[in-house]
Amino acid sequence: MSSNDRVIIFDTTLRDGEQSPGASMTGEEKLRIARALERLKVDVIEAGFAIASPGDFAAVKLVADNIKDSTVCSLARAVDADIERAAEALAGANSGRIHTFIATSPIHMQYKLRMQPDQVVEQAVKAVKKARSLCADVEFSCEDAGRSEIDFLCRIIEAAIDAGARTINIPDTVGYAIPHQYADTIRQLLERIPNADKAVFSVHCHNDLGLAVANSLAAVVAGARQVECTINGLGERAGNAALEEIVMAIKTRQDLLGVHTRIETEHILAASRLVSGITGFPVQPNKAIVGANAFAHESGIHQDGVLKHRETYEIMSAQSVGWNANKMVMGKHSGRAAFRSRLEELGILLEGEELNAAFARFKELADKKHEIFDEDLQALVSDTLADEAPEHFKLASLEVASKTGTTPEAKLVLSVDGAERSAEAEGSGPVDATFKAIEAIASSGATLQLYSVNAITQGTDSQGEVTVRLEKGGRIVNGNGADTDIVVASAKAYLNALNLMQVGAKAHPQVEGV
């Protein structure tokens, strides 16, 4: 295949994915996901929006300083301060990219930017030139291109390429496009822009109408050669095009699409589970590629066909995306070296006290569970690192009583900034009683919006992974906790959410004037 047959995979899980309400990640969590993306052979990792907050800057820098096989990218509005901050965060990158954007649709230019089209073109050119003076690899995005006028897109893109942009992104920012219409837009741009051959054309599709993957693939057929996507389709509102669906569609229908990626697909499932565990956004069972039912067959006719010849009902193998690859790898007799080696295979690098703490938790878990899977290790590390970080609230002890015919009760002790406080409460169930006991101490004033429990692996001894979503004053946070005891996992998740409430909210990349 020629170089023009390869589709560049640009993953924005750490930036656009993190904009899902409650999906904020710490710098260490971003680095763990970035390592998983690097292992997948993702071409470009958009690590964040460097100017949004000191924490986001530090996270972009952390990823840029540690990732070597993928290009690391930072988003920046078309203003000097953003671009300079992005360049500073990317200074240590083996391969860095500044991704600058400005809105191009009439509605955005009039009501958000309050600028005339000529001013928008002028600012775009200035931004690209500024970015090129600081970084050799510059991407320019026409925000809300899906609702922009084609003549104006041609004009501003030609100017951006002349200014030095070598990737041009045509995002369907609000998920408004329809596949054949979106493909026609890409085709027209490639045909009408005189210098189009000097840039790679990219697409970034949102899923508001459930068409993000379809639109992305239609654009690839029309000539786009970069797709911006996220693990599990994570993202604002209804999310983004899902990386796993884009990649497997290209791989499975190469006969029709005629393109390929460099993604090592057997690592897809591990990346999916890592992102789900860190963000607290469970993957629905019927989700394509990575859902628990994606390769399950209940119909007798289907089962019979698959047993006789797999391809009668399976268009790809489960093993090709990582299913059935993660057998039991560790047990109670496993030593520290084996534990550390397995974590490294999962892209988790721990040293010193962090490694000691995680290994101690592993031994505790091994006494409760006969088989320990990769998913257990991911959850265990997340839990350990959360406990190692400074926290306002920590669970010291919990006692719950629940019996038929009586009202459940919870008694607990919390460490609040190092001082122990106790409380007890009754509730409609043991989890409700536990949450009420926590609130008797915390008095957070937050509203519980979501309570979700998922088994990390199979079996009654599986760890339960709990997600708690709290809302206060318009701010939403997701808390996560894992334990073989669901009530303890629930308490951990609630406390994790309360601790996240203590951290200041960062700016949103699409808000002008930040």
Disulfide bonds with the S-S distance in Angstrom:
none
